[in-house]
């Protein structure tokens, strides 16, 4: 039994120490997403986010994920596909993710030449509640703010499309930081919310990433095989 426990601890330590295989790096501690020379077409990252009202606690059950997949460079422009999933659940009855964006892009992006298609059709810059200014956001409707609009995936739904971030010159790497989403149409009978709105920021997922799960499963399989083999060697042979 001690052998199994020691091996399990070792596998968990290895899975925690080794990052998942993705060259788009998002650091939950700094809130910075990096795309650089190590990033290749098809690399992706998924950012989990919550929901809260400015100067208020996090709203229970309001959650989602944004996945960005790098599609390459087109001139000076970085291109991605995006998938935004509204994973909200009880006590949330209804909610829509109506915009997502970043408060800083380095070097500075240009809205002229930037574009978004699919679930969202407008790129813009502007403010969010709580004195938050976004340098770049994807939404629907007018292109003079980031406060959200109609549309966006509801509870249990996803939205997707293509995203192009344009730059005035050639850049070997870019960073996107200060990721926010805009929530609208929030209903919760249990919380007493009707037609509410909120913003969301990245929050670390509570479960290991798929790559970590795979490593743990491989490790536990190896441990089980070793234990069975050891037991066989201890069984006395009949005379």
C-alpha positions in Angstrom: 0.0 0.0 0.0 2.8 2.4 0.8 4.3 1.7 -2.6 1.0 2.7 -4.3 0.8 5.9 -2.2 4.3 6.9 -2.9 3.9 6.3 -6.6 0.6 8.2 -6.7 2.3 11.2 -5.0 5.1 11.1 -7.5 2.7 11.1 -10.4 0.8 14.0 -9.0 4.0 16.0 -8.5 5.1 15.3 -12.0 1.7 16.4 -13.5 1.8 19.6 -11.5 5.3 20.4 -12.5 4.9 19.8 -16.2 2.8 22.3 -18.2 0.3 21.1 -20.8 1.5 21.0 -24.3 0.4 24.4 -25.7 2.6 27.3 -26.9 0.0 29.9 -26.3 0.8 30.6 -22.6 -1.8 32.1 -20.2 -0.6 32.9 -16.7 -3.4 33.1 -14.2 -1.1 34.9 -11.7 -0.2 37.8 -14.0 -3.2 37.6 -16.3 -0.9 37.7 -19.4 -1.4 35.6 -22.5 1.7 35.3 -24.7 2.0 34.3 -28.3 5.6 34.1 -29.6 8.1 32.3 -31.8 7.4 29.0 -30.1 3.7 29.2 -31.0 2.6 27.2 -34.1 -0.6 26.9 -36.0 -3.1 24.9 -34.0 -1.7 25.8 -30.6 -4.4 26.8 -28.1 -5.2 28.0 -24.6 -8.4 28.0 -22.6 -9.2 30.7 -20.0 -11.9 30.1 -17.4 -13.7 33.1 -16.1 -16.3 34.1 -13.5 -18.8 36.8 -13.1 -19.3 39.7 -10.6 -20.7 43.2 -10.3 -18.2 46.0 -9.7 -17.4 46.3 -5.9 -19.5 43.2 -5.3 -18.7 39.5 -4.6 -18.5 36.9 -7.3 -21.9 35.8 -8.4 -22.3 32.0 -7.7 -22.9 29.8 -10.7 -21.8 32.4 -13.3 -18.9 30.8 -15.2 -17.5 30.3 -18.7 -14.5 29.4 -20.8 -12.7 31.2 -23.7 -10.6 29.1 -26.0 -8.2 30.7 -28.5 -6.6 28.7 -31.3 -3.7 30.3 -33.2 -4.2 30.2 -37.0 -1.0 32.0 -38.0 0.1 35.3 -39.3 -1.4 37.2 -42.1 1.0 40.1 -42.9 1.3 41.9 -39.6 -1.9 40.5 -38.2 -2.3 37.6 -35.7 -5.3 35.4 -36.5 -7.2 33.0 -34.2 -10.3 31.1 -33.9 -12.3 31.5 -30.7 -14.8 29.4 -28.8 -16.6 30.9 -25.9 -18.6 28.5 -23.7 -21.2 29.7 -21.2 -20.9 27.0 -18.5 -23.1 28.8 -15.9 -25.4 26.6 -13.7 -27.4 26.7 -10.6 -28.4 29.1 -9.1 -28.2 31.0 -12.4 -31.4 30.6 -14.6 -30.3 32.7 -17.5 -27.3 34.8 -18.7 -25.5 35.7 -21.9 -21.8 36.5 -22.6 -22.1 39.5 -24.8 -18.5 40.6 -25.2 -14.9 39.6 -24.4 -11.7 41.6 -24.6 -8.4 42.8 -23.2 -7.4 46.0 -21.4 -3.9 45.9 -22.8 -2.2 44.5 -26.0 1.5 44.8 -26.4 2.6 46.2 -28.8 -0.5 48.3 -29.4 -3.1 46.8 -31.7 -4.9 48.8 -34.4 -8.7 48.5 -34.7 -8.3 49.3 -38.4 -7.7 45.9 -40.0 -8.8 44.0 -36.9 -12.0 41.9 -37.3 -14.2 39.3 -35.7 -16.7 37.0 -37.3 -19.2 34.4 -36.1 -21.0 34.9 -32.8 -19.6 38.4 -32.5 -19.3 40.8 -35.5 -17.8 44.0 -34.1 -14.3 44.9 -32.8 -14.1 48.0 -30.6 -12.5 49.6 -27.7 -14.0 51.4 -24.7 -15.2 51.1 -21.2 -16.9 48.6 -18.9 -18.7 49.2 -15.6 -16.2 49.7 -12.8 -14.0 52.2 -14.6 -12.4 49.5 -16.8 -11.1 50.5 -20.2 -10.5 47.8 -22.8 -8.0 48.4 -25.7 -9.7 45.7 -27.7 -13.0 43.8 -27.5 -15.2 41.6 -29.6 -19.0 42.1 -29.4 -22.1 43.0 -31.5 -23.6 46.3 -32.3 -21.9 49.7 -32.1 -18.1 50.0 -32.3 -17.7 52.8 -29.8 -17.8 50.9 -26.5 -17.3 47.5 -24.9 -20.3 47.5 -22.7 -22.0 44.6 -24.5 -25.0 44.3 -26.7 -27.5 41.7 -28.0 -26.6 38.1 -28.7 -23.9 36.0 -27.2 -24.2 32.4 -25.9 -26.7 31.7 -23.2 -26.5 29.2 -20.4 -25.2 25.9 -21.8 -24.5 27.4 -25.2 -21.3 28.1 -27.1 -20.2 30.8 -29.6 -17.4 30.7 -32.1 -15.8 32.4 -35.0 -12.6 34.0 -36.3 -10.6 36.8 -34.7 -7.9 38.9 -36.3 -5.8 41.3 -34.3 -4.0 43.9 -36.5 -0.7 45.7 -35.9 1.0 48.5 -37.7 4.3 46.6 -38.0 5.8 43.2 -37.8 6.0 41.7 -34.3 7.7 38.4 -33.4 5.6 38.2 -30.2 2.5 39.7 -28.7 0.9 39.7 -25.2 -2.7 40.1 -24.3 -3.5 41.0 -20.7 -6.4 42.1 -18.5 -9.0 39.7 -20.0 -12.6 40.6 -19.3 -16.0 39.4 -20.4 -19.4 41.2 -20.3 -22.4 39.4 -18.9 -26.0 40.5 -19.6 -29.5 39.2 -19.2 -28.7 37.5 -15.8 -31.7 35.9 -14.1 -31.7 34.0 -10.9 -34.8 33.4 -8.8 -32.7 32.1 -5.9 -30.4 35.2 -5.8 -33.2 37.6 -6.6 -31.7 38.9 -9.9 -33.7 39.8 -12.9 -32.1 41.2 -16.1 -28.9 41.8 -14.3 -25.4 42.5 -15.8 -21.9 41.8 -14.6 -18.3 41.5 -15.8 -16.0 38.5 -15.5 -12.3 38.0 -15.1 -10.0 34.9 -15.3 -10.3 32.3 -12.5 -8.1 29.2 -12.4 -10.0 26.0 -13.2 -10.6 23.7 -10.2 -9.6 20.5 -11.9 -6.4 19.4 -13.7 -6.0 20.1 -17.4 -6.5 17.1 -19.8 -2.7 16.6 -20.2 -2.4 16.3 -16.4 -5.3 13.8 -16.2 -3.6 11.7 -18.9 -0.3 11.7 -17.1 -2.0 10.6 -13.8 -3.9 7.8 -15.5 -0.7 6.5 -17.1 1.0 6.7 -13.7 -1.7 4.9 -11.8 -1.9 2.2 -14.5 1.9 1.6 -14.1 1.5 1.5 -10.3 -1.3 -1.1 -10.6 0.8 -3.3 -12.9 3.8 -3.1 -10.5 1.7 -4.0 -7.5 0.2 -7.0 -9.2 3.6 -8.2 -10.4 5.0 -7.9 -6.9 2.2 -9.9 -5.4 2.7 -12.7 -7.9 6.4 -13.0 -6.9 5.3 -13.4 -3.2 2.9 -16.3 -3.8 4.7 -19.5 -2.7 5.1 -22.1 -5.3 3.5 -25.6 -4.7 6.1 -28.3 -4.0 
